[in-house]
Amino acid sequence: MKSIKLSIVALFIASASFAQTKEVKVETAKAIQATPAEVKAPATPKQSSIKWDQEMHDFGDIEKGKPVTYEFSFTNTTKETILITNVRPACGCTAANYTKTPIKPGEKGMVAATFNAASGGMFQKSVTITTTENGAEAVKTLSFKGKVLEPATDKKEEIKS
């Protein structure tokens, strides 16, 4: 009797599980295809046309744990007023400050990058600047490099008399 009851329960569970599937409709005649004219690539910002005094700076040897700063300066060589809209350092060890006011044609602006080394060795970092030029976004990447030295330790030898 137990085997009949178990068989009925198993049959009921099996039929219930098969009843849960949905019928999938396949529409081949109405396949939606986008024509090349409808597909638009995401807008990529153009390269900035402002004149940077220097795009790469070499700090040389610096001491670990002592922040160093370099000020990248530029001249607005466009015919319109530009604005720095974003300055994004590549890592958390770099902070940036920049000219936040609009820069008229012929005027100068700056982006200051401050690097605080947490580990020794060679490094190369970058800062990406986004500006508005001629009504569109433009980007420029500036870089700096150097070598981080471990801090000098003062070892005093005691002279025994």
N, C-alpha and C positions, 0 to 999 in steps of 0.2 A: 504494500500500500504506500509506503514511504517513497519508493522509487517512482510510482505513478505520479504522486504529488510533486516530486522534484522534477520529473519530466515535464509536467504541465507548467510549472513555474519557469523552467528553463526555456520552454517553447514560447511562453508569454514574453519573457525578457528579450529573447532573440527577435520576435516579431515586432516588439515595441522599438527596438533599436534600429531595425530596418525601416520602420515607418517614419523616422525622423529625418531622412535625407530629403533634400529639396531637388526639384527638377530644375536643371540648368538649361536655359534657353541659349542657343547659339545663333547669333544673327550674322551671317556672312554677307548677306546682300546689303546690309546697312552699316558696313564698317566705316567708322569715322576716321578719315585721314586728313591731316593738315597739309595744305599746299605750302610750298616753300615761301610764298609771299606772306603767309600768316604766321610763320615761325620767326620770332624775333630773338636774336641773341641778346643777352644782357648787356647793357651799356657799360663799356669799359672806359674808365677815365683816361684822358690823354695825358701825355707827359707835359709837365710844367714847362713854360717857356720863360720863366723869370731867370735872371742871371745870378747864380750863386758864386760868391767869391771863392769858395772851396767846397767840394762835395765829399772829400775824404780827409780825415784828420788822424794823425799818428801821435798818440800820447807818449809813445816811447815807454820807458820803464816807470811804473807807478807802484806805490806801496798798497798792499792789501788793507782794506778797511778804511782808506782815506779817499773820500769822493773827489773826483776831478771833473771839471766842467770845461766845455768848449762851446763858443758861440759861433754858429754858422750864420753869416750875414749874406744878404742878397739885395739886389736892386730890381725894382719893378721896371722891366724893359717893355712892358705891354703898353697899349694906348688907353687902357682902362684901369680904374681902381680895382685892386685885388684884395682878398681877405683870406687869411689862413683859417680854415674851418675845422681842421683836426690835425693833431700831431700825435702819432702813435709809436712809442718805443717798441722795439722787438722783444724786450724781456723786462721782467720786474726789477732788474738791477739798474735800469736806466730811467731817469726822470727827465721831463722836458718842460721848458718854458718857451713862450714865443710871443711875438708881437700880436696883440689881440685887436688892435685898431685897424681900420682899412688903410691900405698903403696906396697912395696915389702914384701915377706914372712918374718915374725918375726918383722916387723916394726909396729909402732903405728900410729893411725889416730884419728880424733875426729869429733864429731858433737856437736855444741853448740846451745842450744835452749834458746831463750830469750822470756820470757812471760811478757806481759804488761796487767795487770788486769784493766778492765774497770768497773767491778761491784763487789760487795762484795759477800762473801759466799765461799762454798767449790768448788773446781775445780779439774778436771782431764783431761789432754790434752795429745795428742800424736804427734809424728813425725815419718813419714814413710821414711825409707832410702832404696834406690835402689842401688845395687852394681853389678859389673860384676865379677863373680867368675867362674873359670874353663870354660870360654867362654859362660856363660849363665847369665841371669839376676837373682838376688836373692834379696829378700826383708826382711826387719827387721823393726818392730815397737817398738819404745822406748816411754816411758810414764813418765809424771811427774804430781805431784798433790800438793795440799796445801789448805790453807784457806786464803782468802783475807779479810783483816780488813779495815774498814773505817779509813781514816786518822785521827789522833788525832787532835783535835782543841784546840788551846791555849785560854783558857778563863781566863782573868785576872780580878780579882775582885778589884775594887777600894776601898781603905780604906778611908773613909771620916774622916777627923779630926775635 
